[in-house]
């Protein structure tokens, strides 16, 4: 559902005021929406899961031998 022109105008005003009043917070919130950051987080999470599974597999193999 698209925003009306009035809703878009109000949202823009809120964004501008946030940037003026709390520039650090505005910057952090802008970074959260960046797709590149999400992709990197997903890749790191997948790598961590693979490492954990490999460690479990190695421990299981060592216990069997």
N, C-alpha and C positions, 0 to 999 in steps of 0.2 A: 504494500500500500504506500503510495507516494505521499509526501508531505504537501500540504497546500502552500501557496506562496507566503501566507501569513505565518504559518508554522516554520517554514524555512527561514524567514526573516528573523523570527524570535530565536531560533536555534543559532543563527549566525551572531546575533547580539550576545547571546550567552557565551559562545566561543570566544568572541572578542574580549568580553569582560573578564573571562577566566584567564586569557592570555595576559591581560594587563595586570590583574590582581595577583595571580599565582602563576607566573611564567614557568617555574620549575614543574609544577603539577601539570600544567597544560602540555609541556614537552613530554613528560612521562606518559600521559594519556595518548598523545599522538603516536608515540612509539609503540604502544600496545596494539594499535590498529594496523601496524605495518605488516603486510603478508610475509615479508622476508624474515622477520623475527619469529613468526609462528612456524615457518618452515624449518628454521634452525632448531627451534625447541623440539619439534616433532622428530627431527633427525637425531638429536641428542638422546631423546627418550627411547627411540627405537634402538640406538646403539647400546644404551644402558641395559635394555631388556635382553638383547642378544648376548651381552657379556655375562649377565646373570645366568641365563640359560646355559651358556657354555660352561660356566663354573659348576653349575648343578650337574651337568652331564659328566664333567671330569671327575667330580667327587663321587658320583654314582659308579663310574667305570673303575675308579680306584678302590672302591669298597667291594666291588664284585671280584676283583683280582685278589 
